[in-house]
Amino acid sequence: MFDGIRKRVVCMWFPRLASDRVLRARPVDGPFAITLKSNNTERLYCLNETAERLGLTRGMSFADARAFCPDLISQPARPDLDARFLATLRRWATRYCPWVGRDGVDGLVLDVTGSTHLWGGESEMLADIQSRAIGAGLTLRIGCAATRGAAWAFAHYGSGAEALTDLPVAALRLQEATVTALQRLGLRTIGDLSSAARASLARRFGPDLLLRFDQAMGQVPEPVMPETEPPHFATRISLPEPIGLTGDVMGITARLLALLCDKLNRYEMGARRLTLTLRRVDQGSAVVELRLAAAMRDPQRILPLFERGVGEVDAGFGIDQIRLEATGVEPLPVQQIGNHHRSPDQLNDLITRIGTRIGLENIQRFLPADSHIPERSFTIAPAAFSAPDSAWSCMRPRPLRLFPPEPIAGQGSEPPKHFRWRRMSLTTGRAIGPERIAPEWWLPDETWRSGVRDYWRIETREGRRLWLFHTPQNPGWFVQGEFA
């Protein structure tokens, strides 16, 4: 670095990040709070300015806040959306300098060394940042200093302070217990701390206190580490002459797909959703979206799946640009395939082909569920978005076909010797049971209100293998399933 360039770091703190994110989309006139459940208690997580003026504070229980302020409007916290919003702000902040990193869950840190002159000076740049934040409906506090620690201190505690030594010791990013102990010793400001004996402070509070102090004073470097941009899986080509034949479009798509899959392979990722955009010479566009049943990066398997969508495209006066993007990706690490490996690729390809016609959500599979009730021993999930689970763990066999209970004539607790079912006269040849199944009392189910059921496996002389049950509380016999 040149001697004439001073080190300058900017800290951007968004104290109301969570509430500002929500209120930007849905403004509220009055007190508003974001709540977060902690230790089985709903507490205030973030407030708008109106709620703070009314005396509400972070950490207050939501019940007390509603009693104190009945007009309070609330919404549950979404830390995942807050993190995504902060990532968007980080990308926006790169307009001021390329070295932008996150600072906790509600702040950004920028190394603006050598960049302030592009905005007419440091004060002009800070004013531009503040004005744009206000225009976007964001509460922002900015600190600028020669070190990251000092910039953080001015952003969080520097209202009206001109010197770092005038700020409280909490501005050194210390733990609350350490701050309380320093205040009890009479060390309330950073200036008080600088005049104290370093050896005594190290023995009493450990090395973290002196490290934070030296970082703020610039005696220990603390670099700003910018976040790397996530890889963008997209490729495109502009054509010198428009094309319109399906074969030509598929040929260009094959070239783009090979480049895209090569990049996916380098990052060990697989595509789950692909978007092929065909721009026509009249500036219109046709979009072909492909949703895959499993993550893939094999161009030979993916390319034929585009044929149906490309064949339905209206090329108009010709297509002069083609863009292929993987809009949905998943990790797909390299796996070693042995002689006994059974690849599910053919099944996934079949699901994808059918899914392009009727929708992936309409292709479903059965998955085991943790319940001994026959009707609840399985769930139905889309095959493309769920993995096949292990076989049902059941101590006794279950019928292949299961249907609602159908009453039959019978008396007593033993299976009837002769009975009629679905207009067929059947004779019991062998009966295995009973297996008593009790209802799950913690779940409401009208069909099991009668109490326990005693299930029997019945092999009839006519060849039918049925699953019967008897209800002791309200005596009756029913057929509920049939074995293969």
C-alpha positions in Angstrom: 0.0 0.0 0.0 1.2 3.5 -0.8 2.2 5.7 2.2 -0.2 8.4 1.1 -3.3 6.2 1.4 -4.8 5.9 4.9 -6.5 2.8 6.1 -10.2 3.4 6.3 -12.9 0.9 7.4 -16.6 1.5 7.4 -19.0 -0.4 9.7 -22.7 -0.5 8.7 -25.0 -1.5 11.5 -28.7 -2.2 10.8 -30.2 -2.2 14.4 -33.7 -2.9 13.1 -32.9 -5.3 10.2 -35.6 -7.9 11.0 -38.4 -5.4 11.4 -37.3 -3.2 8.5 -37.3 -6.2 6.2 -40.9 -6.9 7.0 -42.1 -3.3 7.1 -40.6 -2.6 3.7 -43.1 -5.0 2.2 -46.0 -4.3 4.5 -45.8 -0.9 6.3 -47.5 -0.6 9.6 -48.8 2.5 11.3 -48.1 2.0 15.0 -46.0 -0.2 17.2 -44.6 -3.3 15.5 -42.4 -6.1 16.8 -40.7 -9.3 15.7 -41.0 -12.1 18.2 -38.7 -15.1 18.8 -39.4 -18.1 21.1 -36.6 -18.6 23.6 -36.8 -21.1 26.5 -40.5 -21.7 25.9 -41.2 -18.0 26.1 -42.1 -15.7 23.3 -40.0 -12.6 23.5 -39.5 -9.4 21.5 -36.7 -9.9 19.0 -36.8 -6.7 17.0 -38.9 -3.5 17.2 -39.7 -0.5 15.1 -39.1 3.0 16.3 -42.7 3.6 17.4 -42.6 0.5 19.7 -39.3 1.7 21.2 -40.7 5.1 21.9 -43.6 3.5 23.8 -41.1 1.8 26.2 -40.9 -1.7 24.7 -37.4 -3.2 24.7 -35.8 -6.3 23.2 -35.9 -9.4 25.3 -39.2 -8.4 26.9 -41.8 -11.2 27.0 -44.5 -10.9 24.4 -47.2 -11.3 27.0 -45.9 -8.3 29.0 -45.5 -6.3 25.9 -49.1 -6.9 24.8 -50.3 -6.0 28.3 -48.3 -2.8 28.2 -49.2 -2.0 24.6 -52.5 -3.6 23.4 -52.1 -2.2 19.9 -48.8 -4.0 19.3 -48.7 -5.8 15.9 -46.3 -8.7 15.8 -44.9 -11.3 13.5 -42.7 -14.3 14.2 -39.0 -14.0 13.4 -37.5 -15.5 10.3 -33.7 -15.6 10.8 -33.2 -17.3 7.4 -35.0 -14.5 5.6 -33.0 -11.9 7.6 -29.7 -13.6 6.5 -30.8 -13.6 2.9 -31.8 -9.9 3.1 -28.4 -9.1 4.7 -26.7 -11.0 1.8 -28.6 -8.7 -0.6 -27.4 -5.7 1.2 -23.8 -7.0 1.1 -24.0 -7.2 -2.7 -25.5 -3.7 -2.8 -22.6 -2.4 -0.7 -20.0 -3.6 -3.2 -20.9 -0.5 -5.2 -18.7 1.4 -2.8 -15.8 -1.0 -2.6 -15.0 -4.6 -3.5 -14.0 -5.6 0.1 -17.3 -6.1 1.9 -18.0 -8.7 4.5 -20.6 -9.5 7.1 -20.4 -8.3 10.6 -22.6 -10.5 12.8 -26.2 -11.0 11.8 -27.1 -7.4 11.4 -24.1 -5.6 10.1 -21.6 -5.1 7.3 -17.9 -4.1 7.2 -16.3 -2.4 4.3 -12.6 -1.7 3.6 -12.9 1.6 1.7 -9.2 2.3 1.6 -8.5 4.0 -1.7 -12.1 4.2 -2.7 -13.5 7.3 -1.0 -12.1 9.7 -3.7 -14.5 8.1 -6.2 -17.4 9.6 -4.3 -15.8 13.0 -3.8 -14.4 12.2 -0.3 -15.2 10.2 2.8 -18.0 12.4 4.1 -19.7 12.4 0.7 -19.5 8.6 0.5 -21.0 8.2 4.0 -23.7 10.7 3.2 -24.6 8.7 0.0 -24.8 5.5 2.0 -27.0 7.0 4.6 -29.4 8.7 2.1 -29.8 5.5 0.1 -30.5 3.5 3.2 -33.2 6.0 4.3 -34.7 5.9 0.8 -34.9 2.1 1.1 -36.7 2.3 4.5 -33.7 1.0 6.5 -32.4 2.2 9.8 -28.6 2.5 9.5 -25.9 3.6 11.8 -22.4 4.1 10.3 -19.0 4.2 11.8 -15.8 5.0 10.0 -12.3 4.8 11.4 -8.8 3.5 10.7 -9.5 0.0 12.2 -12.4 -2.4 12.1 -12.8 -2.4 15.9 -12.9 1.4 16.0 -15.4 1.6 13.2 -17.7 -0.9 15.0 -17.4 1.1 18.2 -18.4 4.3 16.5 -21.3 2.6 14.7 -22.8 1.1 17.9 -21.8 3.6 20.6 -20.5 6.7 18.8 -23.5 9.0 18.9 -21.9 12.4 19.6 -18.5 11.0 20.5 -15.5 12.3 18.6 -12.7 10.2 20.1 -12.4 6.5 20.6 -11.3 6.9 24.2 -14.6 8.6 25.1 -16.6 5.5 24.2 -17.7 3.0 26.9 -15.7 -0.3 27.3 -18.7 -2.2 25.8 -17.6 -0.7 22.4 -14.7 -3.1 22.4 -17.0 -6.0 21.5 -16.6 -7.6 25.0 -18.8 -10.1 26.7 -21.4 -8.6 29.1 -19.8 -10.2 32.1 -16.4 -8.6 31.3 -18.1 -5.2 30.8 -19.8 -5.4 34.1 -16.6 -6.4 35.9 -14.7 -3.5 34.4 -17.4 -1.0 35.4 -17.2 -2.3 39.0 -13.5 -1.5 38.9 -14.2 2.0 37.8 -13.0 1.4 34.2 -16.0 2.7 32.3 -14.5 4.2 29.1 -11.8 3.0 26.7 -9.7 5.9 27.9 -9.8 4.6 31.5 -8.8 1.2 30.1 -5.8 2.6 28.3 -4.4 4.0 31.5 -4.7 0.8 33.5 -1.8 -1.7 33.9 -1.9 -4.3 31.1 -0.4 -7.0 33.2 -3.1 -6.7 35.8 -5.8 -6.7 33.1 -4.4 -9.8 31.5 -4.3 -11.7 34.7 -7.8 -10.8 35.7 -9.6 -10.9 32.4 -7.5 -13.0 30.1 -6.0 -12.2 26.7 -9.3 -11.4 24.9 -9.7 -8.0 26.6 -6.3 -6.8 25.5 -6.7 -8.3 22.0 -9.9 -6.3 21.4 -8.3 -3.2 22.8 -5.2 -3.6 20.5 -7.4 -4.3 17.5 -9.4 -1.1 18.1 -6.2 0.9 18.5 -4.6 -0.5 15.4 -1.8 -2.3 17.2 -3.1 -5.8 16.1 -4.4 -6.0 12.5 -7.9 -7.2 11.8 -8.5 -7.6 8.1 -11.8 -7.4 6.3 -12.5 -10.7 4.7 -15.0 -10.4 1.8 -17.4 -13.2 1.1 -16.9 -15.0 -2.1 -19.8 -14.9 -4.5 -21.6 -18.3 -5.0 -21.0 -19.9 -8.4 -23.5 -19.0 -11.0 -24.4 -21.9 -13.2 -25.5 -20.4 -16.5 -24.2 -20.1 -20.0 -25.4 -18.4 -23.2 -24.6 -17.9 -26.9 -25.5 -15.2 -29.3 -25.9 -16.4 -32.9 -24.7 -14.6 -36.0 -27.7 -15.7 -37.9 -31.2 -16.5 -36.6 -32.2 -20.2 -36.4 -35.6 -21.8 -36.2 -35.4 -25.5 -36.7 -35.8 -27.8 -33.7 -32.6 -29.7 -34.7 -30.6 -26.5 -34.8 -31.9 -25.4 -31.4 -31.1 -28.8 -29.9 -27.6 -28.7 -31.3 -26.9 -25.4 -29.7 -28.5 -26.6 -26.4 -26.2 -29.6 -26.5 -23.1 -27.3 -26.6 -24.4 -25.1 -23.8 -25.4 -28.2 -21.7 -21.9 -29.6 -22.0 -20.4 -26.4 -20.7 -22.9 -26.1 -17.9 -22.4 -29.7 -16.8 -18.7 -29.3 -16.8 -19.0 -26.4 -14.4 -21.4 -28.4 -12.2 -18.9 -31.2 -12.1 -16.1 -28.9 -11.0 -18.2 -27.7 -8.0 -19.6 -31.2 -7.4 -23.2 -29.9 -7.8 -26.1 -31.3 -9.7 -29.0 -29.5 -11.4 -32.6 -30.1 -10.3 -34.2 -27.3 -12.3 -33.0 -26.0 -15.7 -34.3 -23.0 -17.7 -33.7 -22.7 -21.4 -34.4 -19.2 -22.7 -34.7 -18.7 -26.4 -34.7 -15.0 -27.5 -36.3 -14.2 -30.8 -35.2 -11.5 -33.2 -38.4 -9.6 -32.3 -37.0 -9.3 -28.7 -39.6 -11.8 -27.5 -38.5 -14.9 -25.5 -39.7 -18.4 -25.2 -38.8 -20.3 -22.0 -38.5 -24.1 -21.6 -38.3 -25.2 -18.0 -37.1 -28.7 -17.1 -37.5 -30.1 -13.6 -35.5 -33.2 -12.9 -36.5 -36.0 -10.5 -33.0 -36.2 -9.1 -29.9 -34.0 -9.3 -28.0 -34.6 -12.5 -25.0 -33.3 -14.4 -24.8 -35.8 -17.3 -25.5 -33.9 -20.6 -26.4 -37.1 -22.5 -29.2 -37.9 -20.0 -30.5 -34.4 -19.7 -30.5 -33.4 -23.4 -33.3 -35.7 -24.6 -35.5 -34.3 -21.9 -35.6 -30.9 -23.6 -36.9 -32.3 -26.9 -40.6 -32.1 -26.1 -40.4 -28.5 -24.8 -38.2 -27.2 -27.6 -40.5 -28.8 -30.2 -43.4 -26.8 -28.9 -41.6 -23.4 -29.1 -42.7 -20.9 -31.7 -39.5 -19.6 -33.2 -41.2 -16.7 -35.0 -38.8 -15.0 -37.4 -35.9 -16.8 -35.8 -33.9 -17.2 -32.6 -30.7 -15.2 -32.2 -29.7 -16.0 -28.6 -30.0 -19.0 -26.4 -29.4 -19.0 -22.6 -29.2 -22.1 -20.3 -29.3 -21.7 -16.6 -29.4 -24.1 -13.7 -32.0 -22.3 -11.5 -32.0 -25.1 -8.9 -28.9 -27.0 -7.8 -28.0 -29.5 -5.1 -24.8 -31.0 -3.9 -23.9 -34.1 -5.9 -20.5 -35.4 -4.7 -18.6 -38.0 -6.7 -19.4 -41.6 -5.6 -17.4 -44.7 -6.2 -19.4 -47.3 -8.1 -18.6 -50.9 -7.5 -19.8 -54.1 -9.1 -22.7 -54.4 -6.8 -23.9 -50.8 -7.2 -27.5 -50.4 -8.5 -27.9 -47.0 -10.2 -31.4 -45.4 -9.8 -30.7 -43.3 -12.9 -33.2 -45.1 -15.1 -36.0 -44.7 -12.6 -35.2 -41.0 -12.1 -35.1 -40.5 -15.9 -38.5 -42.2 -16.2 -40.0 -40.0 -13.4 -38.6 -36.9 -15.1 -40.1 -37.9 -18.5 -43.5 -38.5 -17.0 -43.2 -35.4 -14.8 -42.7 -33.1 -17.8 -46.1 -34.2 -19.0 -48.2 -34.5 -15.8 -46.1 -32.6 -13.3 -43.5 -34.0 -10.9 -45.8 -33.5 -7.9 -48.3 -36.0 -9.4 -45.9 -38.9 -9.3 -46.0 -40.1 -5.8 -44.6 -42.9 -3.6 -45.5 -44.5 -0.3 -43.2 -44.0 2.6 -43.4 -45.7 6.0 -44.8 -43.8 9.0 -44.2 -44.4 12.7 -47.7 -45.7 13.6 -49.2 -49.1 14.4 -52.6 -48.0 13.1 -52.9 -49.6 9.6 -54.4 -46.4 8.1 -51.5 -44.3 9.4 -48.6 -46.6 8.8 -47.7 -44.8 5.5 -47.5 -41.4 4.0 -47.7 -40.3 0.4 -44.9 -38.0 -0.9 -43.8 -36.8 -4.4 -41.3 -39.3 -5.7 -39.1 -36.5 -7.2 -38.7 -34.8 -3.8 -38.3 -37.7 -1.5 -36.0 -40.6 -1.1 -37.2 -44.2 -0.8 -37.1 -45.3 2.8 -36.4 -48.7 4.2 -39.1 -51.3 4.4 -41.8 -51.1 7.0 -40.7 -52.5 10.3 -43.6 -54.6 11.4 -43.6 -57.6 13.7 -46.5 -59.2 11.8 -47.4 -59.2 8.1 -49.7 -56.6 6.7 -52.0 -57.0 3.6 -50.9 -55.7 0.3 -54.4 -54.2 -0.3 -55.9 -52.0 2.4 -59.4 -50.5 2.2 -62.0 -49.0 4.6 -63.6 -51.6 6.9 -66.4 -53.5 5.4 -68.9 -55.2 7.8 -69.7 -58.9 7.7 -71.9 -61.1 9.7 -70.3 -62.8 12.7 -70.8 -63.4 16.4 -68.5 -64.0 19.3 -64.8 -63.3 19.5 -63.7 -66.1 17.2 -63.7 -65.7 13.4 -66.9 -66.9 11.7 -66.8 -70.2 10.0 -69.0 -69.0 7.1 -69.6 -65.4 6.0 -70.5 -63.4 3.0 -68.2 -60.6 1.6 -68.7 -58.7 -1.6 -71.5 -61.1 -2.7 -69.2 -64.1 -2.2 -69.8 -67.0 0.2 -66.6 -67.8 1.9 -65.5 -70.5 4.4 -62.7 -70.1 6.9 -60.0 -72.7 6.4 -57.4 -71.3 8.7 -57.4 -68.4 11.2 -54.2 -66.8 12.7 -54.5 -64.3 15.5 -55.6 -62.4 17.3 -53.4 -59.3 17.1 -54.8 -56.5 19.3 -54.2 -52.9 18.1 -55.2 -50.1 20.4 -56.1 -46.6 19.2 -53.6 -43.8 19.5 -55.4 -41.6 22.1 -53.3 -38.5 21.4 -54.7 -38.2 17.8 -58.4 -37.7 17.0 -59.7 -40.4 14.7 -63.5 -41.0 14.4 -63.0 -44.5 12.9 -61.2 -45.7 16.0 -63.6 -44.3 18.6 -65.0 -47.8 19.3 -61.8 -48.8 21.0 -59.4 -51.7 20.5 -59.5 -54.1 17.5 -58.5 -57.7 17.4 -57.1 -58.6 13.9 -57.1 -62.0 12.3 -55.5 -63.4 9.2 -58.1 -65.6 7.5 -57.3 -68.1 4.7 -60.5 -69.2 3.1 -61.1 -72.5 1.3 -62.0 -70.5 -1.8 -58.5 -69.0 -2.0 -59.1 -65.6 -0.5 -56.6 -64.4 2.1 -58.3 -61.7 4.1 -57.5 -59.4 7.1 -60.5 -59.4 9.5 -60.9 -57.6 12.8 -63.3 -57.8 15.7 -64.4 -54.9 18.0 -65.0 -56.2 21.5 -66.5 -52.9 22.9 -69.1 -52.8 20.1 -69.2 -56.4 18.9 -68.9 -56.7 15.2 -66.7 -58.2 12.4 -65.1 -56.3 9.5 -62.8 -57.0 6.6 -60.2 -54.3 6.1 -57.5 -55.9 3.8 -56.5 -58.7 1.5 -53.2 -60.5 1.2 -51.7 -61.3 -2.1 
